[in-house]
Amino acid sequence: MSFRQNHLLGIEPLAPDEITAILDLAEDYVALNRSDNKNTDVLRGLTQINMFFENSTRTQSSFEIAGQRLGAHVMNMAMQASSIKKGETLIDTALTLNAMHPDLLVVRHPHSGAVDLLSQKVNCAVLNAGDGRHEHPTQALLDALTIRRAKGRLHRLNIAICGDIAHSRVARSNLLLLHKMENRVKLIGPPTLVPSAFAELGCEVYEDMQEGLKGADVVMMLRLQKERMDGGFIPSEREYYHRYGLDQAKLSLAAEDAIVMHPGPMNRGVEIDGTIADDINRSVIQEQVEMGVAVRMAAMELLARNLQERRAAAA
């Protein structure tokens, strides 16, 4: 398989063949995860440390399950009670961890670039589980796998990403990946949440949701990230739902076989109507969660393989 990275810090450094390598291997793990025996020893003897400086349920549990099924020793660090709260710098924390000789380090951090900084201070493979507004690469990869399985391909699709683009690292990573795989990407939302500068990235920007959804093969809704907002980005949740919440009338403008996605957690009745979220014929939201474990297993195996090759060459 063609995967040349030492870390998974973002989608931006990945070539299309590397994206495909992760997705192809993840397909094998989808089958494993659906079998009676879900465990393998690919990471036997290796140590995985999960460091989440922001609270997370889906991503952290997904990485934890992925590591355990691969046979790694998995440790979750309680960063809210860590030495960082006592004044220790991020670099000092990295050096302390490095002295314990971990093999895989999974990091979520509220500041863009923090995970990249950590990767420069440790001798293991680092996976970015989300850093500020920058990137969330495994979310984009699991979304890509979900799309590929539902549509039979991951190129030349009409994909609409709707909602809070400005504060979303998920949107940025998806945008980068979907462009690399030659898709048409449309961003939909109010000007306060979809800055016009995004058009410079090769996207089409729509303020009118009905116009933007026309012919879409994939409708990807995003959560309103209120914790990252420091002003009045929307007049009210009720008005936002009226204009940008996905309901049946708006969805009818997309392609007849369009799929609906959401990275979670969902605000039902704000970003998406609950009946659409639960519609097994259109919604692939639960499939996204399932694909997350498989994609993270694949990414960790590929990174661990490269790490072991580097260590063998240096020995």
N, C-alpha and C positions, 0 to 999 in steps of 0.2 A: 504494500500500500504506500501511496505517496503522501507522507506527512513529515514535514521537515522542522517543525517548531519545537523549541525547548520549553515554551510556556504557551498558555492560551489566555492572552491578555485582552484580545478583542478580535473582531472579524476583520478589521482593516488589514492586518498583516497576512491574512490567509489568501492563498491562490484558489481558484475554482476547483482544481484537482484535490486540494487539501480538504476543502469543504465536502467534496464528494467522498473522499476517503473516510471521513468521520461518519457521514450518513450511511455509507455502505456497511461499515462495521456495526453501526447502531442497529441496522436491520437484523443482524445476527442476535443482538441482545434483546430485541423485541421478542424474538422467538424463544430465547432462553427464559425471559421473564414471564412468559405465558405457560411455561412448562411446569411440571411438578417439582423438579429439582432446579432451583433458580441460582444455585451457587457454582462458582468456578474458582480456580486458584491462580488466576492470571496475576494478581497482585500479592500472592502469598509472600509473607516476610517483609512487605513494605508497610510504611506508616503514613497514614493520611491524617492531616490536622485541618479541621474546619475552624476558621476564624471569621465570625460574623459580627462586625462592629455595628451593623444595623439588624434589627429584628427581621426574621424571615421564618416562614413555616414551610412553604412549598420547596423553595430552593435548597434550604439547609437539609430538610428531611430527604429530599431527592438525592443530594450528594452523599448523605450518610448511607442510605440504602444502596446506592450504586457502589460505594467503596466496600461495604460489607459483602455484597454479592460477588465482588471480584476477589474477596479473600484478604483484603487489607486490614491492618489494625487501624481502626478509626477513632480519633479523639476529637470531641467538640470542646473548644475553649469558650468559657463564659466570659466574653470580652467586657460585659457590663461590670464584672467584678474583677477585672484584670488589673495589672500594674499600670496600664495606660491611664486608668482612672486616678492613679496615685501620682501621675506626672511623668511616667516613663514615655519616651518618644517612640514613634513607630519604628524607627531604625533600631533602637535598642531592643525593642520587642523582637524584631526580625533576627538580630544577632543572637538573642537568647534562644529563640526557636532553632536557629541554625545549629547551635551547639548540641541540640538533641538529635541531630541527623534525621530529620523527616525526609520523606521521598516525594510526597505530594502535599501541597499547601493550597487550600481552597479559601479564598478571601472575598468578603463583601465589606465595602467601606463607603462611608458617605461622601468622601472627597474624590473627585476625578484625579486619576494619576497615582493614587496611593498604592494600588496593587502593583503597578509598574515599578514604583520605587522599591517595594518589598522584593520584587523579583530580582532586582539588582544586588540584593544583599544576602541572598540565600543560595545554597548549593542544591536546590531541589526544583522540581517542576511546580509552577504556580498557575492556578486556574482562577480567573476573574469571575466571581459570582455576582458582580455588579459593583461599579465604582461611580458614585455621584451621578451626574448626568451623562457620563462618558459612554460606557458600553456594558452590555450584559450578553456576552457571546453565546453561552450555552442556551439561553432563551431563544436567540435567533436560530440556532442550529436545531433545536427541538421544534420550533415553528416550521423550519424548512423541511424537516423530516415528515411532519404532519401534513404539510401541503403536498409533498411528493407522493406520499402514500394515498392521499385522497384524490389527487389529480393525475397521478401516473407520470408526472414530470415536474421539473422545477425550473423551467425556462419558458419565456414568451407567454407569461400569464399576465393578466390585468389584475393588479392587487391594490386595494384601497386600504390605507391605514388611517383610522379616524380617531380624533379626540385630542388628548393632551400630548402633542408631539414635542413641545418645547421642553418639558421636564422629563422626558422619557428616554432612558438609556436603552430600553427595549426597542423603541422606534428607530433609534440611531443604528443599533446593531442589525436590525432587520433591513433597514434601508441599504446599508452597505452590502449585506449578503445578497439581497434580491437584485441589486444592480450588477453584482459580480456574475450572477447567474442569468443575466439578460432578460429581466422582467420589466414590465411597465408599472411604475409605482406612482400612485396618486395619494397625496396627503390631504386630509379633510379636517377642517375645524375652524374656529373663530380666529381672527388675526392675532389675538392675544396669546393663543396657544399654538399657532402655526406661523411663525415668523416667515416673512417673504424670502429671507435668505436661504431657506431650504430649497427654493427653486434652483439655486446655483449648484445644487448637488445632483441635478438631473431629474428632479421630481416634478410632477405637475401638482400645483397647489390649488385647492378649491375651498372657498368659504361656504358655498352652497352644497349641502350634503347630497341632495337629490341629484344634482349635476355630477358630482364626483363619483357616485355609486353606479352610474350607468354602465352596464356591461361588465362589472367587476366579477372576476372568477373567485376571488378571495376577499372577504371583508374582515379586517383585523381591527377590533375595537380596543381602545386603551383606557386604563383607569385614570381618573382625575387624581393627580398626585398633589393633594392638598398640603401634604407635609413639606413640599418643596416650593409652595406658592407664598409669596410675601406681599400680595396685593389682591385687588379685585379683578381676577382674570375672567370670571363669568358673572353675569348679573345675579343668577340664582340657579340652584340645581334644577328647579322646575323648568325654567326657561332653557337651560342647557339641554335637558332631555327633549324638550319640544323641538329644538333645532338640530341637535346632534346625537340624541339617543337613538339607538337602532331599534326600530319597531317594524312591524310587518309591512306597513305602507312603504317605508324607505327601502327595506330589503327587496321588495318586489321590483325595484329598478335595476338591481344587479342581475347577473346571469341567472338563468333558471336553476342551474345546478351549483350556484355559488355556495361556498362553505363559510361559516362564521367562526371567528377565533377571538380569544381574549386571554391575555397572559395571567390574569387573576392577580389579586382577589377582585371580584366583580362588585360593583355597586349597582344592584338591580334597580331598575326604575330611574337610573341616572344616566348610565352609559348604554344600557342594553335592557330590553324587555325580557322579563324572566321566562316567558314562554318560548322565545327564540333561543335563549341560552340553553334551555332544556330540550329543544327540538332535535331528536336523534337523527333526523334526515338532513339537517343543515348545520347544526353545531358540532364542532370537533374539539370543544373545550376540554372534555375529559380525556380525549386522545392526546392532547397536548401534555397533560400531566403524565400520562403513561410514557410518552416519547421522551420526556425529560430524564427519566432514569436511564433509559437505553442510551441516549446521547451522551450523558455524563459518564457512563461506563465506557463507552467508546473513546471519548476524549482522554480519560484517565489511562486507559490501556495504551493508547498511542504515545502519550507523553511519557509514561513509565518505560515503554520500550526504548524511546530515544534516550531517556536518562540513563538507562542501564548500558546502552551502547556507548555513551560518552564516558561513563565510569570505567567500562572495560578497556576503552582505548587509552584512558589516562593511567591505568594500573601498570 
